[in-house]
Amino acid sequence: MNKTDKKVSSSRRPPWRVRLTKLAAIGVALALLPSGAASADGGGPSAQPSPEQRPPASTLAWLAFPGGVFSVDSETHTVRYRACDADTGRVPDPDMRVHGRVASGEVTVDGTTYAYDVPLVGRTRGIVEVTRPGAEPDGLVGEVVTEPQPPTDPAAGRRLLPLTGQLQQVVDASTANPAGVAVRDLSGRYGDQQIAVNGAFRPKAASVIKLWILVELLRRVDCGQVSLDDGVLVTPAQVVNGTGELQHETFPQVVTLYRLAEYMIKYSDNTAANVLIDYFGGFAPVNDLIDSMNQRETILARKMLDTEAAMRGEENYTSPDDVVALLGAVWEAQILTPATRDLMIGFMAEQTLNTKIPAALPPGVPVAHKTGDLPDASHDVGYYLIPGSQVAVAFLTSGPMAGGDETVRRLARTVYDYLVAPPSTLDTN
């Protein structure tokens, strides 16, 4: 695919740029406020925050709009449009302008021009105007996503911050198993605050990488490109051991995409994951998804149980921050529709490998999660679905698996105990 940059003369601004500038000017004051946030003096969303309350800018941001995303890397001056109708790949825009915490510019790929004004602050509004050959411009407006997303209510968010110190103590005590953890409030009880200890910690992903495989499949369902009722011929050569149920069946046989997706999460089925990778045509589509969300610590580089690839140094990796960014985007229906979001969380709620997060919590606590295990890694990630206290969590460890399992359980229980503590004990000055 040819990618060329279309330069704009400063003396003659085309009509789309005039419209785009006007729209950005109208919304810029509100855009740089978190959606629904209150100011320190109790004002509504339109109140101007004090400098210390302004949400931080990021070098990486992506715009979520129905059917796709538009991502910006302001440090490398590159962008990417990935939606149901097209994927530009990562495109350089050397003339990108970054002013007032907003990245603006335009690129042309295969005759289609993408003009954008994207704030580099999460929970703000941005716009991409797509002009296809012979068609009227199509303005795509959506919410900006950063990693992490800023809180919607900084005052409420401060009530979650003491949990960071408690998690740090668990991580520090886990000397044989380096660990990282991220927690993001989804209920609003803590102002949608995100906290982390070693959030950029990058162990082998193990089966946690299957979450991205599932999201890529469900994204195609949302686009109408595939149906979960579609069947895939699975051959004996594709069957692998380890976790999963398909290995016990007789092949060749046709398996629906629905069953492949369900088994990949519910049973952590390695065969199902590998079949879906083959169905996509390789690793690239999943890594394209990861790149479109600017998740720099995550990569799919080998199939499940491909020990030869692992010995060559081809490995899957992720981080707590990237996991929680994915889980948050799924929860808020920014990367999937509400229907496929609910399906994904439903699969995670049926998880049958329950020796970590569920084992650490009292019986009956609702969770939806995905484990990951290797001889030198132990993870559990997902959602606590406690009414009024829903959170996304990622507990990742390296080192001997048995020790990692215990570290994950301690982290999981620490989060739970904090969430159910009486409100008066969470007050901060």
N, C-alpha and C positions, 0 to 999 in steps of 0.2 A: 504494500500500500504506500503510495507516494504521500509524503507529508511536507507541505510547504507553508511558510509563514507569509501572511498577507499584511503588508505594512500600510499604515494609515498616514496620510499626509496631514500635518498639523494645520495647514492652510485651508483644507477642504474636508470637513467631517461628514461622512456619509449619513443618510437619514437614520439608519439603525443606531448609530452612535449617539445621535442627538436624543432619540427616544430613550436609549439606555441610560444616558447621563441624567436626563430629567427624572427617570424612575429611581435611579440610585440616589439622587439628591433628595427626593421626597422621603425616602425611607432610611437614610443613613443615620439620623439621630436615634430612631427607634431600633435600627438594625443592630447597633452596638450595645443594646441592653438584652440580657437574657429574657426569653419569653416568659411573661407573667411575673417577673421578679419585682419585688417591692424595694423601694429605696430605704435608706437608713431612717428617714424621717417619716416613714409610713406611706409615702406616695405610691401611686400606681405604676404601671409599666412605663408610662411616659416620663416619669420623674428622672432627672439627670442624676446619675450616680456620682459619688465623690471619687477622686482618682484612685484611692485604695480599693474601692469597690468595683472598679472597671474589670470585667473579665479579661484574662490574659489573651494576648494575640499568639498565634502559632504560625510556624512556617508552612504547616501542612493543614489543608482544609478540604472538605468535599461537600458538595451541594447535593442534597437528597431531593429528588423530584419524582413524581409518579413515573415509574418505568425505567428509571436509571439514575446515574450519578454523574457529576462533573467534579473532578478532583484537581486541586492546585497544589503545586510545590513551589512556594515563592523563593526558596533558597536556590534551587536548580533552574528556576524559570521554565517549568514544564507543566503541562496540563493533560488531562485525559477525559474524554467523553465516552461513557460506556452505558448503553441503554438497549432497549429492545430492538431498536432499529439500526444501531451501528456501534462500532467500537473503534475509536481512532488510534488506540494504542497510546503510549506515552509520547507526547508531541512537544518539541521545544518551542517556546515563545520568548525569544531573546528581548523583545520589546515590551514584555510584561511591565506594568507600572504598579508599584506598591506605594500607596499614599493613604494616610489616615487609617491604617490597619485594614485597607481594602486592596485586593489584587484585581487589576483590570487589564484587559487586552483582547486579542482575537487571533485565531488561527484558522487556516483553511486546509481541509483534508479532503481529497477527491472531490473538489468542487463545492463542498459544503463549508460554510463559515460559522464558527462558534465564537461569538462575542460574549464577554463575561465581565461581571462585577461581582466578585465573591469576597465578602468580609473574611478576615482570617481569625474570626472569633466565633466560637461555637454558639449554637442556639440563636443565631441571627438570621436575617433573610438575605438571600442573594438571588441573582438572576443570570441565566444564560440564554442568549438569543441565537437560535439556530436558523440559518438561512440556506435552504437547499436550492439547487439550480431550478429556476422557473417557478419557485413557490414563494409565498409570502413568509416573512419572518415568523418564527414560532418562539414566543417568550416562555421560558421555563423558570418559574419562581419556586424556591423551596428553602428549607432550613439548612444552615451550615452545620457540619459535624466536624469536631476536632477531637483529638485524643490527648487528654480527656475532655469531655464536655464540661463547661463551667456549670456551677450550680444555678438553679433557678432562683434560689433564695439563700444568699450567703449567710444570713443570720441563722437560719435553720440548719444550714450546712455545717456551721461550727459545732453543732451538737454531735456530729459524727466524728470529729477530729480526734477526740481522746482514744477512740478505738485503734488509731494508728500506733500509739505507744504500746498497747496491749499486744497487738500483732507483732510488733518489733521484738518484744520479749520472747515470743514463741520462735520467731525466726532466729534470733541470736542464740537461743538454747539448742537449736538444731544444728550442732556443729558438724555432724557427719552427713547432713543432707542440706546443702544450700537451697534456699527457698525464696520464692517471691509470691506476693499476694496482692490482689486488687479487689476492691469492694465498691460497688456503685449503688446508691439509693435509687430505687425505681418508684417508690411510693409517694414521694414528696414529703414524707415525714421529716427527712433530713435535707430538704431543699434540693434533692437530686445531686447531692454531693458525691464525689468520687475520692477515695483515698487509696493509697498503695504503699507497700513496703517492697523495695526492689522491683518496682513495676516493669522495668526494662530487662529483668532477669530472663535469659534466653536458653532454656534447656531444650532437649529433644522433645518434640511435640507429642510423640506416641499417638494414641488414638484420639486425642483432642483435635487433631487436624481434620478428623471426619466431620466436624461441625462446618467447616468451610466447604467441604464437598457437598454436604446437604444444602447449604445456602445457595450454592451455584445451581444445583438441580432445581430447587424451589423457585429461584429467580427465573429460570427458563419456563417453569410452569406459569408463573405470573405473566410472562410475556406471551403466553399462548404458543410457545415454540414446541412444547412437549406436553403430554398428558401423563399423569401418574398411572393411568391404566395401560399405557404402552408397555409392550413386552420386549425383553432383551434376551437373546439366546446366550445362555451361560454354558461354556464348554468345560470338560474335565480339566483342561490345562489352566483354567482360571481359578480353580479351587485351591485355597491355601488353608493351612491349619491355624492354630491359635484360637482366639475367641471367635464365637459365632456359631450359628446353627446350620447354615447352608452346606457346610462341609460334610454333614451327615446325610445329605440327600443324594439322589441319583442324577447324574448329568450325562449328556446334554439335556437341558430343559429350558423352556422360556419362563422367565421370572419378570413380574411387573416391576416398573420403576417404584411403585408404592412399596412393595415388599422389600426391594433392595434398600430403599431409604429407611424404612422402619427397622429392618434388621441391623443396618449399619449403626444405628443409635441404640436401639433397645438391647441388642445382644453384643454391641460393638463388633459386628460381623466383618472380619477382614476380607472375606471373599466378596461380600457386597460392595465394600469400599473400592476394591480393585476393579470390579466389573464396572462401576460407575466412572472410574478414571478412564478405563478403556472406552466407555460410551461417550465421554467428552472428547476423546481423541488424544488424551495425554494430560500432562500436568498443566499445560498453559492456561486453559480456561479458569482453573481454580486460582492460579497465581495472578491472572488478570483481575479476578474479583478482589484478591488481596491488595493488589496494587491500586485498584480504583478507590479503595478505602484508605490509602496511604498507610498501610500497616507494614512498617519497615522491618519488624522483627520476625515475621511469619513467612514461611515458605513450604510448599509441597515439592519435594525433590525425589521421593522414591515411593514405591507401593508398599503396602503392608507386608511385613515379613520378608522383604527383599534383602536378605542378609548380604548378598554380593554387592548390591548398590551401597549398603551401609559401610561395607569394608572399603569401598572406593571413596568414601567421604561424602556420599550423596545422602543427605539426612533432612528430615522435616524438623522445623523449629517453630517456636512461638514464644510469647511473653504474656505475663498477666495483664498488662495494659492492652495488648492487642486482643486478647480473649474477651475482656470486659467491653472493649470497644465494639466487637462483633455482637456480643450478647445485648448490649444497649441498643445498637442499631436495629437488631431484630425485634426487641421488645417495643421500640417506638415506631415500628413499621416504616423504617427509613430505607431498608434494603430489601424488605419483603412486604407483601400486602398483609393486612390483618388476617386473612384466611390462611395463608401459608405460614405466617408467624405462629398462629395458634396450632397448626399441624406440627410444626417443628417442636414447640414447647411440649406438645402432647407426646411426641416420641420420646423426648428427654424425661418426661414424667414416668414413662414406662421402663426406664433403665433397670436392667436386672442385675447389674454389678454394683452392689450397694454396701461395700465394706468400708467406705470412706465417709463422705458427707452424711449419708443417712445413718450410718452406724454411730456417728458422733452426736447425733441429735436425739431428743426424746422420741419414742415411737409416735408415728402419726403426723409429725411435722411435714407439711407438704413441700417437696422439692422437685425440681426437674434438672437433671444433671448429665454430664458426660465424663467418664473416667478416661485415664490414659496410663498405661503401664508398660514399662520396659525394665530389664534387669537393673538399669541405672537411672530410672526416672519413675516418679509416681505423681499423678495429678488427679484432681477432680475439680470440675468447673460447672457453673450453671446458675440456677435461680433458687433462692429461698422464696417460697410463695406464701409466706405468712401474711394473712390479711392485714392490710394497713402498714406492713413493714417489709414489702417485697424488695429484694436486693439481687443484683447480679454479683457473682463471686468467681474468682479464679485463684486456685491454690496449686502452685506448680513447685516441684522439687526435683533435684538431681541427687545422685548417690544411690546407695543400696535401697532397693524397693521397699523392704520391710520397714526401714527407718523412715522412708518417705511417706509410707502409708500412715504411720503414727503422727508425723508432723502435720499432714493434711488433716487428720482428725482433730488435732489440737487447734489448728487454725479455724477449722469449721465450727468447733464448739465455742471458741472465743467470740466469733462473730455472732453466733446464735445468742449466747448469754448477754451480749451487749444489746441486741435488738429487743430482747424481752425484759430487760431491766426496767424497773419503775421509772417513769419520766423524770421524777425529781432527782434521780441519781445522775442524770445525763446533763443537767444544767451546767453551763460554763459561764465564767465571768467575762 
